[in-house]
Amino acid sequence: MRATILRWSATGFVMTLFLTTSAAAQQPAADPPGEIDALAAKIEELDQQLRVLQRKLEIEKEQAAEKVKVTPTVTAGKEGYALKSADGDFQVKFRGYIQADGRFVGDNDTTSGPTTFVLRRVRPVLEATAFKIFDFKLMPDFGGGQAVLYDAYADARFAPWLKLRVGKYKPQFGLERLQSATELTFIERGEPTNIAPNRDLGASLYGDLAGERLSYAIGVFNGVVDGGNADLDDKSGKDVLARIFALPFKNAESDAFKGLGAGFAVTSGSQHGTLTAPDLPTYKTAAQQTHFRYRADGTVEGTTVADGAHWRVGPQGYYYVGSVGFLSEYYVSSQRVRRNVTSDDVQTRAWQISGVYALTGEKESYRGISPRQNFDRSKGTWGGFELTARYGELKVDDDALSYFANPSTAAGESHDSVVGVNWYLNRFVKITGQFENITFRGGAPNGGDRPTERGFYTRLQFAF
């Protein structure tokens, strides 16, 4: 507004100068010398005022340009809400997601869990960047009526091939575990994720090599049990981790094998439990019911505890081409255990293969799909649809069942089959429906098998 007033003032002065000059030109040549001097002085005054106005306009433009350089920008869109400095060196992002599930378990028994509605995940996410290369993430979870800290870590991105992460986060091991919960193909992760560590405290170096065709991670962590999420060190010793993952055709001209990736991961450490904290895992079903646990009655004779070396190892890979995708993992976890005076190494093996097909033609990827068209009834568009299927198995050594676990309550083998459909209404909203069937070996009295867990599971996800 001020600049506009100045422009009009300058225009007025110019018009006055023009009219004054014209009037002077029309005066008879015989005007007295005094009037000519006065007119010249007036012209000089007007010219000086015009110069002052022009300078003021220049100063205002310079100030406006400087203000743009330091004024932060506020954005709201599909990537969340963000506040960014003008030079882009500093940024704060606010994101989050809610997953509301319905579990409709078909069998009327005490092992499958109740038919229920549950807030599976309620996670606000705060992310920040400082000086362009330092990142921070904080993510608690309030799902299930509990408050749990899942992520709290800092990254330093020195170069594409050299990055440092410190804090609490997902150790770079399980392929499906490393997917964000908002990008999952299925409502619950498969059997191999029962083995992969969930969250741990530590530090790792990671990065991309060979034009992002090869990625690596090496790290040191406090160490957690299979599927574990811990905030404290159990003082059993540290776990070391190494992972390598290759995308050999990522930069190829043809799309045929760009989505082919394969890798290998390993952890090695030790766990030492006590009667009150055995430091051993439990394995759960899709309905979040425990189907295997070690003996633990609080006595020396009736409690199995971790007693030494614990390692995990396994290959992993995926292949996505066009509207089709496949993902597979196979892991082995070995844990030295002890009950009373008897010790042994117990191994657990788990594997899965899953497939996905985008019915509406979207391009499939490890990060899921983005619907071509958002759901909008007025326009006759319905979003994107996926068909999904998975099969997986988990098996604990028979030695564990015969001595270190109770075969009447612990099912040492499970077989998981899933079929479902995902409906992406837009980038923010996804509805999932799936039927899951899990059969077991063992886990019932008199050598019987735990009842089959059959259920229809639904999820409404809102993520921004």
Buried (B, 14 or more C-beta within 10 A) or exposed (E): EEEEEBEEBBEEBBEBBEEBBEEBEEEEEEEEEEEEEEBEEBBEEBEEBBEEBEEBBEEEEEEEEEEEEEEEEEEEEEEBBBBBBEEEEBBBBBBBBBBBBBBBBBEEEEBBBEBEEBBBBBBBBBBBBBEEEBBBBBBBBBBEEEEEEBBBBBBEBEEEBEBBBBBBBBBBBBBBBBBEBBBBBBBBBBBBBBBBBBBBBBEBBBBBBEEEBBBBBBBBBBBBBBBBBBEEBBEBBBBBBBBBBBBBBBEEEEEEBBBBBBBBBBBBBBBBBEEEEBBBBBBBBBBBBBBBBBBBEEEEEEBBBBBBBBBBBBBBBBBBBBBBBBBBBBBBBBBBBBBEEEEBBBBBBBBBBBBBBBEBEBBBBBEBBEBBBBBEEEEEBBBBBBEBBBBBBBBBBBBBBEBBBBBBBBBBBBBBBBBBBBBBBBBBBBBBBBBBBBBBBBBBEEEEEBBBBBBBBBBBBBBB
